[in-house]
Amino acid sequence: MSYGLLGMKNQMQDEALQGMQDLARQQQEAEALAEQQKQQQESQRRQAQVGMTATGAMAGASIGASYGTAGGPWGAAIGAAVGLIAGSFM
């Protein structure tokens, strides 16, 4: 009789250990996924900021060019700055 109880005890301990190992593995996977998502969001934010900067530069150059040949580069610089600032709020 006691051998049966000892066997059940060992089996329960093994199952508990396996459960703890599974939980630890799941936590590691969840942490890795969260880190990956964080990096992905940061990358998307940077891409949006670069896009806004380029759009601002192009719009500024277009508007600046209507004021003469010297206005184009100044307009591009101002437009890029505005685009960069606007992109940083995203």
C-alpha positions in Angstrom: 0.0 0.0 0.0 2.7 2.5 0.9 4.6 1.7 -2.3 1.5 2.8 -4.3 1.3 6.1 -2.3 5.0 6.8 -2.9 4.6 6.1 -6.6 1.6 8.5 -6.8 3.7 11.2 -4.9 6.6 10.8 -7.3 4.2 11.0 -10.3 2.6 14.2 -8.9 6.0 15.8 -8.3 7.0 15.0 -11.8 3.8 16.5 -13.2 4.2 19.6 -11.1 7.8 20.0 -12.3 6.7 19.6 -15.9 4.0 22.2 -15.4 6.5 24.7 -13.9 8.9 24.1 -16.8 6.0 24.7 -19.3 5.1 27.9 -17.5 8.6 29.2 -17.6 8.9 28.4 -21.3 5.6 30.2 -22.0 6.8 33.3 -20.0 10.0 33.4 -22.0 8.1 33.2 -25.3 5.8 35.9 -24.2 8.7 38.2 -23.2 10.4 37.6 -26.5 7.2 38.3 -28.5 6.7 41.6 -26.5 10.2 42.7 -27.2 9.8 41.9 -30.9 6.5 43.9 -31.1 8.2 46.8 -29.3 11.0 46.8 -31.9 8.6 46.6 -34.7 6.6 49.5 -33.5 9.7 51.6 -33.1 10.8 50.7 -36.6 7.4 51.7 -38.0 7.5 55.0 -36.1 10.9 55.8 -37.6 9.7 55.0 -41.1 6.7 57.3 -40.6 9.0 60.1 -39.4 11.3 59.7 -42.4 8.3 59.7 -44.7 6.9 62.9 -43.1 10.3 64.6 -43.4 10.6 63.7 -47.1 7.0 64.8 -47.8 7.6 68.1 -46.0 10.9 68.7 -47.9 9.2 68.0 -51.2 6.2 70.3 -50.4 8.5 73.0 -49.1 10.7 72.8 -52.2 7.6 73.1 -54.4 6.3 76.1 -52.5 9.7 77.7 -52.2 10.4 77.3 -55.9 7.4 79.5 -56.6 9.3 82.3 -55.0 12.3 82.0 -57.2 15.3 79.8 -57.6 16.7 80.5 -54.2 13.4 79.7 -52.5 13.4 76.0 -53.5 16.3 74.9 -51.2 15.1 77.1 -48.4 11.6 75.8 -48.8 12.9 72.2 -48.8 14.9 72.8 -45.6 11.9 74.4 -43.8 9.5 71.8 -45.1 11.9 69.0 -43.9 12.1 70.6 -40.5 8.3 70.9 -40.3 7.9 67.3 -41.5 10.4 66.0 -39.0 8.7 67.8 -36.1 5.3 66.6 -37.3 6.6 63.1 -37.6 7.9 63.1 -34.1 4.4 63.5 -32.7 3.3 60.2 -34.2 
